[in-house]
Amino acid sequence: VAPDNLDFSALHGIAEREGYLYMLAGANLYGYDLSTGITGTVRLVGQLPVLQPLPQPDPATLRPGDLPPNDPQLPSLLATYNFTMPIKGALLPDRSAIYPGSRRVYRYGVHQGLDFYNKDVGVEVEVGTPVYAAGDGIILRADVDYQEMSLAEVNALLADADVLHVTPPETLEKLGGRQIWIDHGQGVITKYSHLSGIAEGITVRQRVHAGQPIGYIGVSGTPDGIAGNTQFTHLHFEIRTGNDHQYYLGQWLTIEETRRAFERIFNVPVRPAYLDFRENGEGTP
């Protein structure tokens, strides 16, 4: 369709509506007027009409906060932050369901972070496991005085989401439980959710360094945690970009593309799922 346009090496979706063909490619939305038809004589090469043109920043001054979340340049820019894993020794998980972009049917929403569950990442994850700053930055939020919701309150939030068929942003924040946010500059922050506690001395506006302890893993904000069930203890970790931190890493991408982005950013491999079979004595699938 457009061999001279690099965007079309990342074609995510096609739809037709009211005489227009819409194509989501790269970081742009394109449209082609179908009123005259598409035939072999129509030259669909080079740059197609852009319906919502995005500013093209100077490559020498690229800021992650200025790019849409599906811009192919974003992972390479984030890799320059030299992020380290928020759990010592952890590998990236192999389960698609715990990556950003996976469905969360119980609340009519989409997962916006990466979950670190026990053994999914090759290390033990339990209540009290230390969480470390992924990179240098300034603490934006630290829920030192966090008060847990009641089970009735969290169930009411989920009931509202069921009625609305969407998870409102304020509900999503509450379901994150005790949190820490770190501002890494140029429109990049990291979020650490469901914590059981905040490390001593961590306060808002404090500067922290990559690998510095900031909190402890828990299950706060979840119905299981409120009910005292720690079976699903995990760290919910997000990388957010945009000048208002409005995008999550993986937004508008396939889960496989998101997985590759995390590999590029952290320079850490994915833990192969077949290891679970070997540990359980089931052999290699």
PEZINOR-V151268 format. One record per pair of residues at least 6 apart in sequence whose ideal C-beta (glycine too) atoms are under 7 Angstrom apart, sorted by the first residue. I is the first residue (numbers start at 1). J is the second residue. Records with the same first field share a line. If there is no record, write none. Layout:
I->J / J
//
This chain:
1->8 / 44
2->8 / 44 / 45 / 46 / 48
3->45
4->45 / 46
5->46 / 47 / 48
7->25 / 26 / 28
8->25
10->25 / 26 / 72
11->23 / 25
12->24 / 25 / 252
13->24
14->21 / 23
15->22
16->34
19->33 / 34 / 35
20->31 / 32 / 33 / 34
21->31 / 32 / 34
22->29 / 31
23->30
26->72
27->54 / 68 / 70 / 71
28->50 / 54
29->51 / 52
30->48 / 49 / 50 / 51
31->49 / 51
32->48 / 49
54->68
57->66
62->73 / 77
63->186 / 187
64->74 / 77 / 78 / 186 / 187 / 188 / 241
65->186 / 187 / 188 / 241 / 242 / 243
66->187
67->73 / 74
69->241 / 247 / 248 / 249 / 251 / 252
70->251 / 252 / 253
74->241
75->261 / 264 / 265
76->264
78->188 / 239 / 265
79->264 / 265
81->135 / 184 / 188
82->135 / 210
83->134 / 135 / 265 / 266
84->134 / 210 / 211
85->266 / 268
86->131 / 132 / 134 / 192 / 235 / 237
87->116 / 121 / 123 / 125 / 129 / 131 / 235
88->132
89->122 / 123
90->116 / 121 / 122 / 123
91->121 / 122 / 268 / 269 / 270 / 271
92->259 / 262 / 263 / 268 / 269 / 270 / 271
93->120 / 121 / 271
94->270 / 271 / 272 / 273
95->120
96->102 / 255
98->114 / 115 / 117 / 120
99->114 / 250 / 255 / 258 / 259
100->111 / 112 / 113 / 114 / 248 / 249 / 250 / 258
101->110 / 111 / 250 / 253 / 255 / 258
102->111 / 255
103->110
104->110 / 111
106->158
107->158 / 161 / 167
108->161 / 162 / 165 / 166 / 167
109->161 / 166 / 167
112->238 / 248
113->191 / 236 / 237 / 238 / 248
114->237 / 262
115->234 / 236
116->125 / 234 / 235 / 237
117->125 / 234
118->124 / 125 / 126 / 233
121->271
122->271
125->217 / 233 / 234 / 235
126->217 / 233
127->196 / 217 / 218 / 230 / 233
128->196 / 216 / 217
129->216 / 217
130->213 / 216
131->192 / 195 / 214 / 215 / 216 / 217 / 235
132->211 / 212 / 213 / 214
133->182 / 208 / 209 / 210 / 211 / 212 / 214
134->190 / 210
135->184 / 190 / 210
136->184 / 209 / 210
137->182 / 183 / 184 / 185 / 208
138->182 / 183 / 205 / 207
139->180 / 182 / 202 / 203 / 204 / 205 / 206 / 208
140->181 / 182 / 183 / 189 / 204
141->179 / 180 / 181 / 204
142->180 / 198 / 202 / 203 / 204
143->178 / 179 / 198
144->198
146->178 / 220
148->220 / 226
149->174 / 226
151->223 / 226 / 227
154->223 / 226
155->223
157->171 / 174 / 175
160->171
161->167 / 171
174->221
175->221
176->193 / 194 / 221 / 236
177->193 / 194 / 195 / 220 / 221 / 222
178->195 / 218 / 220
179->191 / 192 / 193 / 195
180->192 / 195 / 198 / 214 / 215
181->189 / 191
182->189 / 190 / 208
183->189
184->190
187->241 / 242 / 243
188->241
189->240 / 245
190->237 / 238 / 239
191->238 / 240
192->214 / 215 / 235 / 237
193->221 / 236
194->218 / 219 / 220 / 221 / 222 / 234 / 235 / 236
195->215 / 216 / 217 / 218 / 220
196->216 / 217 / 218 / 220
197->215 / 216
198->215
199->213 / 214 / 215
202->214
208->214
217->233 / 235
218->225 / 233
219->225 / 230 / 232 / 233
224->231 / 232
238->248
239->249
240->247 / 248
241->247 / 249
249->258 / 261
250->258 / 261
259->270
263->269 / 270
274->284 / 285
277->283 / 284 / 285
278->284
//
